[in-house]
Amino acid sequence: MIMDKNCVIKTENLQKEYRLGVIGSGTLRRDLQSWYAKKRGKPDPNTRIGAEAHEKGDTFLALDGLDIEIFRGERVGIIGANGAGKSTFLKLLSRITAPTGGNIAYRGRIASMLEVGTGFHGELTGRENIYLNGAILGMKRSEVDSKIDDIIAFSECEQFIDTPVKRYSSGMFVKLAFAVASHLDAEIMIMDEVLAVGDMKFQRKCIAKMRELAIDENRTVLYVSHNMSTIQELCSRCIVLEHGKKVFDGDVDEAIKLYLGGENDNFTSYEYVDDKYKEPVKRNDVCLKKVKLSGRTSNVYIGDEPLNLELEWENLADIPSLSFRLEVLDARRNPVTSFVIEDFYSGKKGERASRRFSINISQLANGAFRTRYVFYNRKSDDAPFEDIENAAGLAVRKRTEDNHKRRWARSWGSVYLGDIKLVDE
């Protein structure tokens, strides 16, 4: 298999197949019982009650023709639903199991954390396990000696470092294991959801360390997680797996959006029929009928283009003073900002009305956003505002013209407030 000089991991048509059900019942006598029962057309006497029966030869394809290239210094996130093949892929890379078909090639030593306690011997102390892991990676004792103080300090387990690790909590396991993996000389780090066990402060410390290793020491990081915040914070590239196949490989935000199942980016009009698209509300004095991005065939906005929104609704009660709030959310449904207009309409029950709004979205950074529409009403000047309708909205994509020859990183935020002005040299 031919690899680019900067490529550290390459797979071609990688496949992993598993046989379903229990293979063998544990003893020759039971296997003969099962064989004889099947030959006579009788139920297997050794099958567990309630267990699903599988015919001999039933298989499950955990990975199906995976072609991936990963280069030196990349921080690659791997996401997908449970059963997509993420952990199987990492186990193949770590040589815990062998592929059924295809090829894997890699350059450099691999340090992997696939589950809490992987690679540790329970009877050995934390200090002894550090030396054990170094030996597994082919390091000399003197090399481990030069790093052990840094490893212990990073792990925050100084008080327990000479205690057998079988007495460690899961959080302590993760802290020590990550400290070992990040400080010993491995060119490739593989992490499978293990940081979810640690506390939030240590998670952020680990993410910062992985980013530092990739940027400063040109190491490669493969990170599997269901926490999209950590994927977005750490990774420079993201792969989405589905039923053992690669369905996306590229931009992190696009991958997260695909994984979360965001709305179709191409629609420009949305009909609200029979309350089908409305979210649950306390009161329904307004029924939103139609939403449209006025005068557009695309929902992509470039530069300073305003968002021209047209709403049509029906009054289900008398509306003395209607106000409207457009909420903007990111792909993970976290609030980004809101636009508000108050006391713009009043009407009687049964009336159907429509209004057009021009909204300045120039300060939104590049990316995909969701919108949400909130109508609220005030019965009198002294009464508080009350939400009367919340509705899901259209998806909007914002792209900023690259005047400065730079690409806005989503980790910088979702709002662009302009450049810094130098006032004194």
ABEGO torsion letter per residue (X at the ends): XBBBAABABBBBGBBBBBBBEBBEAGBAAAAAAAAAAAAAGBBBAABBBGBBBBBBGBBBBABBGBBBBBBBGBBBBBBEBBGAGAAAAAAAAAGABBBABEBBBBBEBBBBBABBGBGBBAABBAAAAAAAAAAAAGBBAAAAAAAAAAAAAAAGAAAAAABBAAABBAAAAAAAAAAAAAABBBABBBBBGAAAABBAAAAAAAAAAAAAAAAAAGBBBBBBBABAAAAAAABABBBBBBGGBBABBEBAAAAAAAAAGBBBAABABBBBBGGAABBBBABBABBBABBBBBGBABABBBEABBBBBBBBBBBABBBABBBBBBBBBBAAGBBABBBBBBGABBBBBGBBBBBBBBBBAAABBBEBBBBBBBBBBBABAABBBBBABBBBBBBBBBBBBBAAGBBBBAAAEABBAEBBBBABX
